[in-house]
Amino acid sequence: MAEVFHPDLVLLDLSMPVMNGIEAACEVKRLMPMVPIIVFSEYGDVFSEPEARKTGISAVVSKDANLSVLLDRARSVFFPMAA
């Protein structure tokens, strides 16, 4: 779907029906290396930021976090100096 819609940002969960979020992130990065990816998952605590960076994921946000955390992370992807 990313190839069809050409998003500015991809938001993934770690648990998805066809492929997991890590597999999806790797595929998105292969096809669209400049598109930032944020993992938004209730399993975010089992996936560390350093592991995420190795996969090309820009940020990991727990679904337990306030929505403002997700929005702040999304903003920081585009405006790193504002974060």
C-alpha positions as CSV (number, residue, x, y, z in Angstrom):
1,M,0.0,0.0,0.0
2,A,2.9,2.4,0.6
3,E,3.9,2.1,-3.0
4,V,0.3,3.1,-4.0
5,F,-0.2,6.0,-1.6
6,H,3.4,7.3,-1.3
7,P,3.0,8.3,2.3
8,D,5.2,10.9,4.1
9,L,5.1,8.7,7.2
10,V,4.3,5.0,7.9
11,L,2.8,3.9,11.2
12,L,3.0,0.2,11.9
13,D,2.0,-2.2,14.7
14,L,4.3,-5.1,15.6
15,S,1.4,-7.5,15.4
16,M,-0.3,-7.6,12.0
17,P,-2.1,-10.4,10.2
18,V,0.0,-10.9,7.0
19,M,3.5,-10.0,8.1
20,N,4.7,-8.6,11.4
21,G,5.7,-4.9,11.8
22,I,9.4,-5.7,11.6
23,E,9.0,-7.5,8.3
24,A,6.8,-4.7,7.0
25,A,9.3,-2.1,8.0
26,C,12.1,-3.8,6.2
27,E,10.0,-4.1,3.1
28,V,8.9,-0.4,3.2
29,K,12.6,0.6,3.7
30,R,13.6,-1.5,0.8
31,L,11.0,0.1,-1.5
32,M,11.0,3.6,0.0
33,P,14.2,4.1,2.0
34,M,13.5,7.8,2.8
35,V,10.0,7.3,4.3
36,P,10.2,7.4,8.1
37,I,8.5,4.6,10.1
38,I,7.0,4.7,13.6
39,V,6.1,1.5,15.4
40,F,3.0,2.1,17.5
41,S,2.3,-1.1,19.4
42,E,1.2,-2.4,22.8
43,Y,4.3,-4.6,22.4
44,G,6.7,-1.7,22.1
45,D,8.4,-2.6,25.4
46,V,9.8,-5.8,23.9
47,F,11.4,-3.9,21.0
48,S,14.1,-1.4,22.0
49,E,14.9,1.8,20.2
50,P,18.4,0.5,19.2
51,E,16.8,-2.6,17.6
52,A,14.4,-0.3,15.8
53,R,17.1,1.9,14.5
54,K,18.9,-1.1,13.0
55,T,15.7,-2.0,11.1
56,G,15.3,1.6,9.9
57,I,12.4,2.4,12.2
58,S,12.5,6.1,13.3
59,A,10.7,5.7,16.6
60,V,8.8,3.2,18.8
61,V,5.7,4.4,20.8
62,S,3.7,2.2,23.2
63,K,0.0,2.2,22.8
64,D,-0.2,2.8,26.5
65,A,1.4,6.2,26.0
66,N,-0.6,9.4,25.7
67,L,-1.5,10.3,22.1
68,S,0.6,13.4,22.5
69,V,3.7,11.2,22.7
70,L,2.9,9.7,19.3
71,L,2.3,13.1,17.8
72,D,5.5,14.4,19.3
73,R,7.5,11.5,17.8
74,A,5.9,12.1,14.4
75,R,6.8,15.8,14.6
76,S,10.4,14.9,15.6
77,V,10.8,12.7,12.5
78,F,10.1,15.7,10.3
79,F,11.5,18.5,12.5
80,P,14.3,17.0,14.6
81,M,15.4,20.3,16.0
82,A,12.0,20.9,17.5
83,A,12.1,17.6,19.5
